[in-house]
Amino acid sequence: MHYGTSRGQAGSSFDGTTARRLREELRMAPADVAYGMRAAYGVAVDARTVAAWEAGVAAPDERQLAALAGALWCSASDLMGSPGTLREYRMARGVSRADVALEIGVAPEAYAHIEDTGAWTGDARQAEALARVLRLPVPALIEFTGRDEELAALLRKAATTRWQAYVNQVGALVPLPSEDVEEGLRALHAGYQSTAAASLGWGQPASATSREAGRTYLQEILTRFWEAIEG
């Protein structure tokens, strides 16, 4: 998952296959969808454009996505796969930039800057409001508010030393129950120790293979932490 910049399109998370399935279930042709978008929402596209979206050759922009969802009698989120940017999460929820800005308590231009650049400038209260209005998963919230590197550094220390010493610090960053945080850190520590020691013989120094395995584990520490939490 990454921020990226505003691309002017729904982006890689637009699900053209679902759009086609929904259209076919409604017994509509691409031309019918284009007509519905134009007649009901004032969005002028042709049948070839609709077909291109379904084929994954192109993706609708924000206004087109809302009109397409209306024409297919679904929500914008139904037409999105797994959002990868803050903008895509907002589009999937069907809310405008102005609405998000109002909900989190920042000026519209300030929120637009956050969304376009990926540079979070809000405080903890605003981060909580952002998660609420966009229904962000915790991993996305951590990344979109610029706390992923800080969290990764703490997780690496927890995995390689005494994990109990980092429960409070990690808990301050991650809005999850303390027992979940503890379980995640315990799993990271156990996983790292077993990975790093997997190719060691009794009383033998670390081999190049075990050192490389340990480095890879630490590079993937955020992914492994979220997997441990979910598990």
CYANA upper distance limits for C-alpha pairs under 8 A (distance plus 0.5 A):
  1 MET  CA     84 GLY  CA      5.69
  1 MET  CA     85 THR  CA      7.76
  1 MET  CA    140 ALA  CA      8.26
  2 HIS  CA     84 GLY  CA      6.52
  2 HIS  CA     85 THR  CA      6.58
  2 HIS  CA    143 GLU  CA      8.24
  3 TYR  CA     84 GLY  CA      7.53
  3 TYR  CA     85 THR  CA      5.32
  3 TYR  CA     86 LEU  CA      7.14
  3 TYR  CA    117 THR  CA      8.22
  3 TYR  CA    118 GLY  CA      5.93
  3 TYR  CA    144 PHE  CA      7.51
  4 GLY  CA     85 THR  CA      7.12
  4 GLY  CA    116 ASP  CA      8.33
  4 GLY  CA    117 THR  CA      7.81
  4 GLY  CA    118 GLY  CA      7.42
  5 THR  CA    115 GLU  CA      7.98
  5 THR  CA    116 ASP  CA      5.51
  5 THR  CA    117 THR  CA      6.09
  5 THR  CA    118 GLY  CA      7.55
  6 SER  CA     87 ARG  CA      7.67
  6 SER  CA    115 GLU  CA      7.66
  6 SER  CA    116 ASP  CA      5.47
  6 SER  CA    117 THR  CA      8.18
  7 ARG  CA     11 GLY  CA      7.49
  8 GLY  CA     61 ASP  CA      6.24
  8 GLY  CA     62 GLU  CA      7.94
  9 GLN  CA     59 ALA  CA      6.33
  9 GLN  CA     60 PRO  CA      6.04
  9 GLN  CA     61 ASP  CA      4.54
  9 GLN  CA     62 GLU  CA      6.96
 10 ALA  CA     14 PHE  CA      6.16
 10 ALA  CA     59 ALA  CA      6.29
 10 ALA  CA     60 PRO  CA      6.21
 10 ALA  CA     61 ASP  CA      5.94
 10 ALA  CA     62 GLU  CA      6.85
 10 ALA  CA     65 LEU  CA      7.81
 10 ALA  CA     88 GLU  CA      6.99
 10 ALA  CA     91 MET  CA      8.15
 11 GLY  CA     59 ALA  CA      6.83
 11 GLY  CA     88 GLU  CA      8.05
 12 SER  CA     59 ALA  CA      8.48
 12 SER  CA     84 GLY  CA      8.44
 13 SER  CA     80 MET  CA      5.80
 13 SER  CA     81 GLY  CA      5.29
 13 SER  CA     82 SER  CA      6.05
 13 SER  CA     83 PRO  CA      5.82
 13 SER  CA     84 GLY  CA      7.33
 13 SER  CA     88 GLU  CA      7.92
 14 PHE  CA     59 ALA  CA      7.07
 14 PHE  CA     79 LEU  CA      6.47
 14 PHE  CA     80 MET  CA      4.99
 14 PHE  CA     81 GLY  CA      6.42
 15 ASP  CA     19 ALA  CA      7.02
 15 ASP  CA     54 GLU  CA      8.10
 15 ASP  CA     56 GLY  CA      8.32
 15 ASP  CA     79 LEU  CA      5.77
 15 ASP  CA     80 MET  CA      5.70
 15 ASP  CA     81 GLY  CA      6.00
 16 GLY  CA     20 ARG  CA      6.72
 16 GLY  CA     53 TRP  CA      6.10
 16 GLY  CA     54 GLU  CA      4.34
 16 GLY  CA     55 ALA  CA      6.59
 16 GLY  CA     56 GLY  CA      6.25
 16 GLY  CA     79 LEU  CA      7.79
 17 THR  CA     21 ARG  CA      6.72
 17 THR  CA     54 GLU  CA      6.22
 17 THR  CA     55 ALA  CA      7.72
 18 THR  CA     22 LEU  CA      6.58
 18 THR  CA     54 GLU  CA      8.41
 18 THR  CA     78 ASP  CA      8.20
 18 THR  CA     79 LEU  CA      6.75
 19 ALA  CA     23 ARG  CA      6.69
 19 ALA  CA     54 GLU  CA      6.63
 19 ALA  CA     72 LEU  CA      8.25
 19 ALA  CA     79 LEU  CA      6.64
 20 ARG  CA     24 GLU  CA      6.64
 20 ARG  CA     54 GLU  CA      6.11
 21 ARG  CA     25 GLU  CA      6.64
 22 LEU  CA     26 LEU  CA      6.86
 22 LEU  CA     72 LEU  CA      6.96
 23 ARG  CA     27 ARG  CA      6.84
 23 ARG  CA     28 MET  CA      5.96
 23 ARG  CA     29 ALA  CA      7.60
 23 ARG  CA     30 PRO  CA      8.23
 23 ARG  CA     33 VAL  CA      8.07
 23 ARG  CA     72 LEU  CA      6.70
 24 GLU  CA     28 MET  CA      6.30
 24 GLU  CA     29 ALA  CA      7.88
 26 LEU  CA     72 LEU  CA      8.10
 28 MET  CA     32 ASP  CA      6.19
 28 MET  CA     33 VAL  CA      7.30
 29 ALA  CA     33 VAL  CA      7.11
 30 PRO  CA     34 ALA  CA      6.74
 30 PRO  CA     47 ALA  CA      5.32
 30 PRO  CA     48 ARG  CA      7.98
 30 PRO  CA     50 VAL  CA      6.29
 30 PRO  CA     51 ALA  CA      6.76
 31 ALA  CA     35 TYR  CA      6.60
 31 ALA  CA     46 ASP  CA      7.15
 31 ALA  CA     47 ALA  CA      4.90
 31 ALA  CA     50 VAL  CA      8.38
 32 ASP  CA     36 GLY  CA      6.66
 32 ASP  CA     47 ALA  CA      8.30
 33 VAL  CA     37 MET  CA      6.70
 33 VAL  CA     47 ALA  CA      7.99
 33 VAL  CA     50 VAL  CA      7.92
 33 VAL  CA     68 LEU  CA      7.84
 33 VAL  CA     71 ALA  CA      6.48
 33 VAL  CA     72 LEU  CA      7.76
 34 ALA  CA     38 ARG  CA      6.74
 34 ALA  CA     44 ALA  CA      7.87
 34 ALA  CA     45 VAL  CA      6.15
 34 ALA  CA     46 ASP  CA      5.91
 34 ALA  CA     47 ALA  CA      6.19
 34 ALA  CA     50 VAL  CA      7.26
 35 TYR  CA     39 ALA  CA      6.40
 35 TYR  CA     46 ASP  CA      8.30
 36 GLY  CA     40 ALA  CA      6.21
 36 GLY  CA     41 TYR  CA      8.08
 36 GLY  CA     71 ALA  CA      5.94
 37 MET  CA     41 TYR  CA      5.82
 37 MET  CA     42 GLY  CA      6.99
 37 MET  CA     43 VAL  CA      6.00
 37 MET  CA     44 ALA  CA      7.49
 37 MET  CA     45 VAL  CA      8.06
 37 MET  CA     67 ALA  CA      5.85
 37 MET  CA     68 LEU  CA      6.65
 37 MET  CA     70 GLY  CA      8.03
 37 MET  CA     71 ALA  CA      6.26
 38 ARG  CA     42 GLY  CA      4.98
 38 ARG  CA     43 VAL  CA      5.09
 38 ARG  CA     44 ALA  CA      5.48
 38 ARG  CA     45 VAL  CA      7.53
 39 ALA  CA     43 VAL  CA      8.29
 40 ALA  CA     71 ALA  CA      8.43
 41 TYR  CA     67 ALA  CA      6.36
 43 VAL  CA     63 ARG  CA      8.20
 43 VAL  CA     64 GLN  CA      7.07
 43 VAL  CA     67 ALA  CA      7.36
 45 VAL  CA     49 THR  CA      6.80
 45 VAL  CA     50 VAL  CA      7.94
 46 ASP  CA     50 VAL  CA      7.16
 47 ALA  CA     51 ALA  CA      6.71
 48 ARG  CA     52 ALA  CA      6.60
 49 THR  CA     53 TRP  CA      6.81
 49 THR  CA     58 ALA  CA      8.42
 50 VAL  CA     54 GLU  CA      6.88
 51 ALA  CA     55 ALA  CA      6.66
 52 ALA  CA     56 GLY  CA      6.69
 52 ALA  CA     57 VAL  CA      5.64
 52 ALA  CA     58 ALA  CA      6.13
 52 ALA  CA     59 ALA  CA      8.27
 53 TRP  CA     57 VAL  CA      6.53
 53 TRP  CA     58 ALA  CA      5.47
 53 TRP  CA     59 ALA  CA      5.62
 53 TRP  CA     60 PRO  CA      7.34
 60 PRO  CA     64 GLN  CA      5.76
 60 PRO  CA     65 LEU  CA      5.89
 61 ASP  CA     65 LEU  CA      6.45
 62 GLU  CA     66 ALA  CA      6.97
 62 GLU  CA     91 MET  CA      7.25
 63 ARG  CA     67 ALA  CA      6.91
 64 GLN  CA     68 LEU  CA      6.44
 65 LEU  CA     69 ALA  CA      6.61
 65 LEU  CA     76 ALA  CA      7.07
 66 ALA  CA     70 GLY  CA      6.81
 66 ALA  CA     75 SER  CA      8.43
 66 ALA  CA     76 ALA  CA      6.57
 66 ALA  CA     94 GLY  CA      7.74
 67 ALA  CA     71 ALA  CA      6.65
 68 LEU  CA     72 LEU  CA      6.65
 69 ALA  CA     73 TRP  CA      6.50
 69 ALA  CA     74 CYS  CA      5.61
 69 ALA  CA     75 SER  CA      5.92
 69 ALA  CA     76 ALA  CA      5.85
 69 ALA  CA     78 ASP  CA      8.48
 69 ALA  CA     79 LEU  CA      7.76
 70 GLY  CA     74 CYS  CA      6.70
 70 GLY  CA     75 SER  CA      7.69
 74 CYS  CA     78 ASP  CA      6.89
 75 SER  CA     79 LEU  CA      7.71
 75 SER  CA     92 ALA  CA      8.40
 75 SER  CA     94 GLY  CA      8.12
 76 ALA  CA     80 MET  CA      7.27
 76 ALA  CA     91 MET  CA      7.34
 76 ALA  CA     92 ALA  CA      5.63
 76 ALA  CA     93 ARG  CA      7.28
 76 ALA  CA     94 GLY  CA      6.54
 77 SER  CA     81 GLY  CA      8.34
 77 SER  CA     91 MET  CA      7.95
 77 SER  CA     92 ALA  CA      4.51
 77 SER  CA     93 ARG  CA      6.53
 77 SER  CA     94 GLY  CA      7.96
 78 ASP  CA     92 ALA  CA      8.20
 79 LEU  CA     92 ALA  CA      8.31
 80 MET  CA     92 ALA  CA      6.78
 83 PRO  CA     88 GLU  CA      5.68
 83 PRO  CA     89 TYR  CA      5.96
 83 PRO  CA     92 ALA  CA      8.10
 84 GLY  CA     88 GLU  CA      6.95
 84 GLY  CA     89 TYR  CA      7.94
 85 THR  CA     89 TYR  CA      6.93
 86 LEU  CA     90 ARG  CA      6.84
 86 LEU  CA    115 GLU  CA      6.64
 86 LEU  CA    118 GLY  CA      8.42
 86 LEU  CA    144 PHE  CA      7.34
 87 ARG  CA     91 MET  CA      6.68
 87 ARG  CA    115 GLU  CA      6.54
 87 ARG  CA    116 ASP  CA      8.49
 88 GLU  CA     92 ALA  CA      6.52
 89 TYR  CA     93 ARG  CA      6.87
 89 TYR  CA    134 LEU  CA      6.87
 89 TYR  CA    136 LEU  CA      8.00
 90 ARG  CA     94 GLY  CA      6.82
 90 ARG  CA     95 VAL  CA      6.43
 90 ARG  CA     96 SER  CA      7.76
 90 ARG  CA     97 ARG  CA      8.32
 90 ARG  CA    134 LEU  CA      6.45
 91 MET  CA     95 VAL  CA      6.86
 91 MET  CA     96 SER  CA      8.14
 93 ARG  CA    134 LEU  CA      6.87
 95 VAL  CA     99 ASP  CA      6.75
 95 VAL  CA    100 VAL  CA      7.56
 96 SER  CA    100 VAL  CA      6.98
 97 ARG  CA    101 ALA  CA      6.61
 97 ARG  CA    108 PRO  CA      7.31
 97 ARG  CA    111 TYR  CA      7.55
 97 ARG  CA    112 ALA  CA      7.24
 98 ALA  CA    102 LEU  CA      6.67
 98 ALA  CA    108 PRO  CA      5.91
 99 ASP  CA    103 GLU  CA      6.71
100 VAL  CA    104 ILE  CA      6.70
100 VAL  CA    111 TYR  CA      8.19
100 VAL  CA    130 LEU  CA      7.84
100 VAL  CA    133 VAL  CA      7.47
101 ALA  CA    105 GLY  CA      6.36
101 ALA  CA    106 VAL  CA      5.64
101 ALA  CA    107 ALA  CA      6.53
101 ALA  CA    108 PRO  CA      5.75
101 ALA  CA    110 ALA  CA      8.36
101 ALA  CA    111 TYR  CA      6.12
102 LEU  CA    106 VAL  CA      6.90
102 LEU  CA    107 ALA  CA      7.90
102 LEU  CA    108 PRO  CA      8.01
103 GLU  CA    129 ALA  CA      7.25
103 GLU  CA    130 LEU  CA      8.12
103 GLU  CA    133 VAL  CA      7.61
104 ILE  CA    126 GLN  CA      5.55
104 ILE  CA    127 ALA  CA      8.11
104 ILE  CA    129 ALA  CA      5.70
104 ILE  CA    130 LEU  CA      6.43
105 GLY  CA    126 GLN  CA      7.39
106 VAL  CA    110 ALA  CA      6.77
106 VAL  CA    111 TYR  CA      6.97
107 ALA  CA    111 TYR  CA      6.96
108 PRO  CA    112 ALA  CA      6.65
109 GLU  CA    113 HIS  CA      6.70
110 ALA  CA    114 ILE  CA      6.92
111 TYR  CA    115 GLU  CA      6.71
112 ALA  CA    116 ASP  CA      6.51
113 HIS  CA    117 THR  CA      6.39
113 HIS  CA    118 GLY  CA      8.26
113 HIS  CA    119 ALA  CA      8.12
114 ILE  CA    118 GLY  CA      5.72
114 ILE  CA    119 ALA  CA      5.74
114 ILE  CA    120 TRP  CA      6.06
114 ILE  CA    121 THR  CA      7.66
115 GLU  CA    119 ALA  CA      8.20
118 GLY  CA    144 PHE  CA      7.28
119 ALA  CA    145 THR  CA      8.18
119 ALA  CA    146 GLY  CA      7.75
120 TRP  CA    144 PHE  CA      7.37
120 TRP  CA    145 THR  CA      5.65
120 TRP  CA    146 GLY  CA      6.71
121 THR  CA    145 THR  CA      8.44
122 GLY  CA    126 GLN  CA      6.23
122 GLY  CA    127 ALA  CA      7.10
122 GLY  CA    145 THR  CA      8.38
123 ASP  CA    127 ALA  CA      6.69
124 ALA  CA    128 GLU  CA      6.76
125 ARG  CA    129 ALA  CA      6.85
126 GLN  CA    130 LEU  CA      6.57
127 ALA  CA    131 ALA  CA      6.78
127 ALA  CA    141 LEU  CA      8.03
127 ALA  CA    145 THR  CA      7.28
128 GLU  CA    132 ARG  CA      6.80
129 ALA  CA    133 VAL  CA      6.66
130 LEU  CA    134 LEU  CA      6.57
130 LEU  CA    135 ARG  CA      8.36
130 LEU  CA    136 LEU  CA      8.20
131 ALA  CA    135 ARG  CA      5.75
131 ALA  CA    136 LEU  CA      5.24
131 ALA  CA    137 PRO  CA      8.01
131 ALA  CA    141 LEU  CA      6.76
132 ARG  CA    136 LEU  CA      7.43
136 LEU  CA    140 ALA  CA      6.55
136 LEU  CA    141 LEU  CA      6.38
137 PRO  CA    141 LEU  CA      6.78
138 VAL  CA    142 ILE  CA      6.68
138 VAL  CA    174 VAL  CA      7.83
138 VAL  CA    175 PRO  CA      7.73
139 PRO  CA    143 GLU  CA      6.84
139 PRO  CA    226 TRP  CA      7.70
140 ALA  CA    144 PHE  CA      6.40
141 LEU  CA    145 THR  CA      6.54
142 ILE  CA    146 GLY  CA      6.90
142 ILE  CA    147 ARG  CA      5.71
142 ILE  CA    148 ASP  CA      6.08
142 ILE  CA    173 LEU  CA      8.30
142 ILE  CA    174 VAL  CA      7.84
143 GLU  CA    147 ARG  CA      6.35
143 GLU  CA    148 ASP  CA      5.51
147 ARG  CA    151 LEU  CA      6.62
147 ARG  CA    173 LEU  CA      7.94
148 ASP  CA    152 ALA  CA      6.53
148 ASP  CA    222 LEU  CA      8.36
149 GLU  CA    153 ALA  CA      6.71
150 GLU  CA    154 LEU  CA      7.01
151 LEU  CA    155 LEU  CA      6.67
151 LEU  CA    170 VAL  CA      7.21
151 LEU  CA    173 LEU  CA      7.56
151 LEU  CA    222 LEU  CA      8.33
152 ALA  CA    156 ARG  CA      6.67
152 ALA  CA    221 ILE  CA      6.94
152 ALA  CA    222 LEU  CA      6.37
153 ALA  CA    157 LYS  CA      6.99
154 LEU  CA    158 ALA  CA      6.69
154 LEU  CA    166 TYR  CA      7.47
154 LEU  CA    169 GLN  CA      8.20
154 LEU  CA    170 VAL  CA      7.35
155 LEU  CA    159 ALA  CA      6.55
155 LEU  CA    166 TYR  CA      8.44
155 LEU  CA    170 VAL  CA      8.21
155 LEU  CA    185 LEU  CA      7.78
155 LEU  CA    188 LEU  CA      8.35
155 LEU  CA    221 ILE  CA      7.24
155 LEU  CA    222 LEU  CA      8.09
155 LEU  CA    225 PHE  CA      8.40
156 ARG  CA    160 THR  CA      6.69
156 ARG  CA    218 LEU  CA      6.55
156 ARG  CA    221 ILE  CA      7.27
157 LYS  CA    161 THR  CA      6.30
157 LYS  CA    162 ARG  CA      8.33
157 LYS  CA    163 TRP  CA      8.00
157 LYS  CA    166 TYR  CA      8.50
158 ALA  CA    162 ARG  CA      6.30
158 ALA  CA    163 TRP  CA      4.55
158 ALA  CA    164 GLN  CA      7.95
158 ALA  CA    165 ALA  CA      7.89
158 ALA  CA    166 TYR  CA      6.53
158 ALA  CA    185 LEU  CA      7.10
158 ALA  CA    188 LEU  CA      8.18
158 ALA  CA    189 HIS  CA      7.01
159 ALA  CA    163 TRP  CA      6.66
159 ALA  CA    185 LEU  CA      7.54
159 ALA  CA    188 LEU  CA      5.90
159 ALA  CA    189 HIS  CA      4.45
159 ALA  CA    190 ALA  CA      8.02
159 ALA  CA    192 TYR  CA      6.54
159 ALA  CA    193 GLN  CA      8.16
160 THR  CA    189 HIS  CA      7.03
160 THR  CA    192 TYR  CA      7.60
160 THR  CA    193 GLN  CA      7.95
161 THR  CA    189 HIS  CA      8.34
162 ARG  CA    166 TYR  CA      8.32
163 TRP  CA    167 VAL  CA      7.61
163 TRP  CA    185 LEU  CA      6.51
163 TRP  CA    186 ARG  CA      7.06
163 TRP  CA    189 HIS  CA      7.00
164 GLN  CA    182 GLU  CA      8.10
164 GLN  CA    185 LEU  CA      8.31
166 TYR  CA    170 VAL  CA      6.52
167 VAL  CA    171 GLY  CA      6.38
167 VAL  CA    178 SER  CA      8.12
167 VAL  CA    181 VAL  CA      7.17
167 VAL  CA    182 GLU  CA      6.63
167 VAL  CA    185 LEU  CA      7.99
168 ASN  CA    172 ALA  CA      6.62
169 GLN  CA    173 LEU  CA      7.33
170 VAL  CA    174 VAL  CA      6.60
170 VAL  CA    181 VAL  CA      7.78
171 GLY  CA    175 PRO  CA      7.22
171 GLY  CA    176 LEU  CA      7.53
171 GLY  CA    177 PRO  CA      8.42
171 GLY  CA    178 SER  CA      6.93
171 GLY  CA    181 VAL  CA      6.90
174 VAL  CA    181 VAL  CA      8.46
176 LEU  CA    180 ASP  CA      7.06
176 LEU  CA    181 VAL  CA      7.25
177 PRO  CA    181 VAL  CA      7.07
178 SER  CA    182 GLU  CA      6.60
179 GLU  CA    183 GLU  CA      6.62
180 ASP  CA    184 GLY  CA      6.61
180 ASP  CA    229 ILE  CA      6.60
181 VAL  CA    185 LEU  CA      6.71
181 VAL  CA    229 ILE  CA      7.71
182 GLU  CA    186 ARG  CA      6.54
183 GLU  CA    187 ALA  CA      6.61
183 GLU  CA    228 ALA  CA      8.00
183 GLU  CA    229 ILE  CA      7.55
184 GLY  CA    188 LEU  CA      6.70
184 GLY  CA    225 PHE  CA      6.29
184 GLY  CA    226 TRP  CA      8.13
184 GLY  CA    228 ALA  CA      5.59
184 GLY  CA    229 ILE  CA      5.66
185 LEU  CA    189 HIS  CA      6.63
185 LEU  CA    225 PHE  CA      7.79
186 ARG  CA    190 ALA  CA      6.70
187 ALA  CA    191 GLY  CA      6.40
187 ALA  CA    225 PHE  CA      8.48
187 ALA  CA    228 ALA  CA      6.85
188 LEU  CA    192 TYR  CA      6.50
188 LEU  CA    221 ILE  CA      8.28
188 LEU  CA    224 ARG  CA      7.59
188 LEU  CA    225 PHE  CA      6.99
188 LEU  CA    228 ALA  CA      7.94
189 HIS  CA    193 GLN  CA      6.63
190 ALA  CA    194 SER  CA      6.62
191 GLY  CA    195 THR  CA      6.50
192 TYR  CA    196 ALA  CA      6.45
192 TYR  CA    214 GLY  CA      6.98
192 TYR  CA    217 TYR  CA      7.04
192 TYR  CA    218 LEU  CA      8.22
193 GLN  CA    197 ALA  CA      6.53
194 SER  CA    198 ALA  CA      6.20
195 THR  CA    210 SER  CA      7.59
195 THR  CA    213 ALA  CA      6.79
195 THR  CA    214 GLY  CA      6.62
195 THR  CA    217 TYR  CA      8.09
196 ALA  CA    210 SER  CA      5.39
196 ALA  CA    211 ARG  CA      6.71
196 ALA  CA    213 ALA  CA      6.48
196 ALA  CA    214 GLY  CA      5.18
197 ALA  CA    206 ALA  CA      7.95
197 ALA  CA    210 SER  CA      6.73
198 ALA  CA    210 SER  CA      7.05
199 SER  CA    206 ALA  CA      8.40
199 SER  CA    207 SER  CA      7.54
199 SER  CA    209 THR  CA      7.52
199 SER  CA    210 SER  CA      6.18
200 LEU  CA    204 GLN  CA      6.61
200 LEU  CA    205 PRO  CA      7.56
200 LEU  CA    206 ALA  CA      6.58
200 LEU  CA    207 SER  CA      7.25
200 LEU  CA    210 SER  CA      7.69
206 ALA  CA    210 SER  CA      6.65
206 ALA  CA    211 ARG  CA      7.01
207 SER  CA    211 ARG  CA      6.76
208 ALA  CA    212 GLU  CA      6.61
209 THR  CA    213 ALA  CA      6.66
210 SER  CA    214 GLY  CA      6.61
211 ARG  CA    215 ARG  CA      6.73
212 GLU  CA    216 THR  CA      6.67
213 ALA  CA    217 TYR  CA      6.69
214 GLY  CA    218 LEU  CA      6.83
215 ARG  CA    219 GLN  CA      6.70
216 THR  CA    220 GLU  CA      6.85
217 TYR  CA    221 ILE  CA      6.64
220 GLU  CA    224 ARG  CA      6.72
221 ILE  CA    225 PHE  CA      6.52
222 LEU  CA    226 TRP  CA      6.84
223 THR  CA    227 GLU  CA      6.69
224 ARG  CA    228 ALA  CA      6.57
225 PHE  CA    229 ILE  CA      6.71
226 TRP  CA    230 GLU  CA      6.62
227 GLU  CA    231 GLY  CA      6.43
